[in-house]
Amino acid sequence: MTQRDYYDILGISRNASVDEIKAAFRKLARQYHPDVSKEPDAEERFKEINEAYGVLSDPDKRARYDQFGRAGLGNMNGMPDYATMDFGDIFEELFSSFGFGMGGSGRSRRPRRGRDLQYQVVLTFEEAVFGVEREVEVTRNEVCSTCRGSGAEPGSSPQRCATCGGRGEVRQVRQTIFGSMMQSSTCPACNGRGEVITSPCHTCRGGGLERKTVKKVVPIPAGVDAGTQIRLAGEGEPGANGGPQGNLYLVVTVQAHKFFKRRENDILLNLNINIAQAVLGAQIEVPSVDGFEKLNIPAGTQPGRVFTLKGKGVPYLRKNGRGDQLVIVNVEVPTKLTKEQRALFEQMAATLGTTPIPKEKGFLDWLNEALGG
């Protein structure tokens, strides 16, 4: 930002104490803050002052600067790291004194949006795939049915606050480093409402809200997945001072399936076939979320082969169509044989040979490639 010496910027000697650095910064910040200074270069000077104070107020940065100059500050251009600076109470005092609202003046009377709520919905695998209607039960604050949100007992009405005169804020003169400043803050008597309730409502005790449990039937769209959030606009907590109501977010959790696994919009199924089916081929029925589907296993099918059932996966959330079901075949080797079966395998073994043949890739490598892993 600047190439000037940091000590010259603050107008202090190189052996200045921490208190002297802070005092110099306060004086110059007051003089050159862009919102109060009329000088044409006030903004650049203010940035320059901040940069110098950020380095010299930090003992470690100051030591490195004294020894190596800007090159010792650790950034490419020798500039201080503003992400690690902490101007603390100096800026807080500075901005409060300029009347920038850090004391909360008037904020309590502004319309404020209501708080959002969250509700967890647990679905089966099939419900997540095809969608479902689910009744949810939410406990939330609602506008009091007795006083209609005024907080006052029916037949009475809120009175103007005598402390703030209905403004919702009080003002006081405060002595700061820049002299006498007018500061506004939320009225402690009415909490910024500008009104006080002399006869509180017997239902809500003056709060204007009552706790209620609400039941709603919500349509869950087809294709949602674990972690999907469904927003129900305006179903959260009521707003304050005429502000809009918050939202209700349904967070989806999906139970694991016994056979199926999901990968984005595809459904994976590991399927065992016997060695005869793999060698000779067969037509079999495999389970899907739509029911059983016919699948042709060609002769000589190898372990790990992936068959695709088009359009039998999960529906897309925001467009038409569905993913696929991927059937991953595993050839099951029998562990127990009858005498007849063993004799047949021995006859077959005599014709196949016994020399093992190394392969460049293993079964898991082949499977990962087939699934795009």
N, C-alpha and C positions, 0 to 999 in steps of 0.2 A: 504494500500500500504506500508506504513512505520510505524515503531514503535518508531522512534526517536522523540525527542522533536522538535516541529516546530521552536522554537526560535534558537535552536542549529543548525538546518539545514541551516537557513539563516545567522547564525553567528551574531545575534543581541541580545540585552538585552531585558528583559521582559517589560521594559518601553519605548521601541523604538517608535519613532513617525511614522506617516504614510509615510512621505517622506523618513525616514531611511529604512523602510520596502521595499518601492518601489526601492530605490537605491540598496539595497542588492540583491533584486530579479534580477534586470537588470544585475548586475555584474556577478552573478552566472549563469544566463541564457545564457549570452554570453560565459562563460567559458565551460559550460557543454552541450550546444546544440549538439545533435548527429551528425548534419551535419557539424559541425566545430571542435568538440572536438575529439582528438585522444585517449582519455582515454578509457579503456575497459568497465568501468561501467558508461559511460556518459549517456546512455539512462535512466538507473535506477535513477541516480542522478538528471537528468532533470525532471523526473516524480515526484521525491521527492520534488524538489524545487517548482514545480507548485502546488503540494498539500499544502505545507506550506504557500505559498503566497495566495492561494485561501482562506485559513482560516484566516490568520492574516491581510489581507487587508480588510476584511469585519468586521466592528465594532461589529455587533451582534454575528457573529461566534467567533470572537476573545474573546469577553466577556464570552461566554459560555465555550470556551476552557480554558480560564484562571481559571474559577471557577470549572469546572467539568472534564477537560481533554477531551479525545476523546469521552467519554460517553455523553458529552453534545452537540455533534454535530448533533444528531438526526437520524443517520443511525444505522443499526443493528450492524455493526462492528466498529462504531465510526468514519467512514470515511466521509470526506466532500462530499457534493452533487455537483458534477461537472456540473450538468444540470443547476444550478442556478448561477454558477460562471461567472464573466465577466472580462476578462483580458484586454478588451478594446484596447486602443491605444498602450499598451506595446507590445502585440504580433504583432499588425499591423506594428509597427516600427521595431520589431525584424525580422519578415519575409521579409519585404521590403528590409531591409538592407542586408539580406543574398541573395538577388536577386531571390526570388521565384516567381517573376512575378506579384506581387500584384498591380504594377503600370500599368499593361496592356501591357507590352512590347511585340510587335510582334503579338498580338492577332488579330489586325484589318486586317492582311493580310492572316490569315488562312481561309480556306474554311469554310463557315458557312451555316448550313441548313436554308432554308426559313421558314418563320412564318406559322404556321397552321391557317386555317380559319374554321369558323363554320357557318352553315346555318340551320335554323329551317324548317322542313317539317311537315305540318299539314295534317293528314290523317283522313278519316272517319273510323268508326269501321270496316266496311267490307273491306276497302282497306288495313288496317293493317292485317286482317285475311288472305286475299287471295293474297296480293302483288299488285303492280301497277307500271307503269312507270310514272315518274314525271319529268317535266322540271324544272330545277333550274336555277336561274339567280344570278350569283356571280360577284361582283365588286372586282377586285384585281389588284395588280401591275403585269405588265408583262415586259419582256425585250423590250426596246425601239425598234420599228420597223425601225426607221430612222438611228440610230447610232449603232444598234445591241448590245447595252449595254455598249459601250465604254464611252459614255458621251460626246464624241467630235463630233463636226460638221463634216459631211462627207467631205472628202478631207483633213482633219487635223487629228492629232493624239495626244494623251496625251504626255507630256514631263516629263522627270525624275525630281523629286523634288530636288531643289537645297538645301533645308534645311537639308534633311536627306540623300541625295545622292542616293535615290531610295530604301533605306532599310525599310522605313516605321516607323522607330523609331529613337529617339534621345537619346543620352547618356550624363549623367552629373555626376560629382563627388559631393556627398552629405555628409556632416558631420553628423554622427549619434552617438549614445551612444557607438558604437563599433569602432569609428574612421572614416576614410575616406572610403566611399563605392561607387562603380560604380552602378548607377541606370539607367535603360532604361525605356522609356515611349513612348507612341504613338506620332508620329510627328504631331504637331499642324497645320502645313502648308498643309499637304496632308491627314490628318486623317488616317494615316497608310497605304495608298494605294501605296506609293512610287512614285506616278505620280501626276502631276497637269494638269488641262485642261485649256488651254489658249483660246480655241474657243469652248465654250459649245454648245452642240446640241440644235437647236431651238425647238425641240419637247419636250425633257425631261429636258432641261435647265441644262444639265451636270450630272443629276442623274443616267442616264442609264436605268431608268424605266419609264413607262407610265401607267396611270390608264385606265383600260378597263373593260367593262362588258361582261361577258362570259355566254352563255347559253349552258346547257348540259341536255340531256335526261338521267335520272338515273333510273335503275331498282331497285325498293324497294322490297326486298324478302318477301314472305308470312311468317306471324307469328311474325313480329316486334311488339314491345309494346312501350308504352310511355317511353321515356328516352333512347331507343335504339340508339346507335351511329353507323353510317355507314361510314367507312373510304374510301375515294377516294384518293389513293396514288398519290402524285405528282401533285395534283390539287390546292395546296396552293400558297403562295407567292414564287417567285424565290429566290434561294440561293445567297449568296455573295461569290465572289472570287472563283467561280467554285463549290460552295457547292450545294447539292441536293435541289430540290424544296420541299416545305412543303406539308402537306396533307390538304384535305378538309374533314371536319366531318359534316355529316348530322345528326342532332338531331331530333328524331321523337317525335311529339306530336299527340295524338289520341283523336278525339272528342268523347264525351259521346254518347252512343246509347239510344234511347227511351226505349227499353225493355231489351236489353242484358247487362250483366256485365261480366267482365273477371276476372278470378282467375287463374294466371299462364296460362296454356294451356286449361283450361276448361272454358266453357261459362255457365253462370248462367241465368236462366229465372224464374221469379216468375209468376205463372199461377193461375188465379182464376177459380174455377169450382163451379157450383151451388150445393146446398145440395142434390138434387135428384141424380145428377151424382155421388156424393161421396157415397151415400147410396146404390144406385142400380147398379153402375158401368156404364161405357160408353166407346165408342171408339171416340176419338176426334182428331182434327188436331191442332198441335202446330207449331208456327213459329220457324225457325232455319235460320242460315246464308245461308243454301243451299236451302231454300224454306220451304214449309209446310211438316211436318212429322206426320205420324199416331202414336197415343199413346193410349194404352189400359189402362183405369182406372178401376181397379177391384172393385167389390162391397165392401162397408165398408171402403173405403179409408179415412184415418185420415188426418187432417190438418198438414202440415209440411212434409208429405211424399215426398221423393226425387226419381224421376225416371231418369234413365240414358239413353241418346241416344248416343250409342257408335260411336266414330269417327266423331262426328258432332261438335267438338270444334275447337281450333286454331291449325294450323300446327306447328310442332316443327321446330325451326330455323335450327338446325344443324344435324337433323336426320329425317328419314322417319316417317310418321304417324301423327296423329292428336290427340288432347285431346278429351274430351267428352262434351256433353251438359247436364247439370243437370237441370231438371225441378222440381221446388219446388212448390208443390200444396198447395193452400190456399182455404179452403171451404168458399164461400161467403154466408153469412147469409142475407136473404132478409129483407129489412126494411119496405117494403110496400107489403101488401097482398090483393088479391081480396077476396070477401066473400067466394067463393068456396075454395080458397086456405087455408084460415083461418079455415074453417070447417074441411078440411082434416087434417090439423096440430093438431087441437083440438082432433080429433078422434085418431090420432097417439099418442098424449101426454097421453091420458087416458090409453093406453096399455103399455107405457114405464115406468111409475112410476115417482115420483117427488123427490126422495131422492138423493141429490148430493153426489158424491163419490170423496173424496180428492185424488190427484195424487202426487207422490213423486217429479216429475219433471214437469216443465212447458213447454209450446210450444217452447219458445226460447232456453231452454236447450236442448230439443230434436233436434231442428233444427241445433244448433251448433255441436252437436255430429254427426249428419248425414253428415254434410259438413266438418267434421274434424277440426272444429274451437276450 
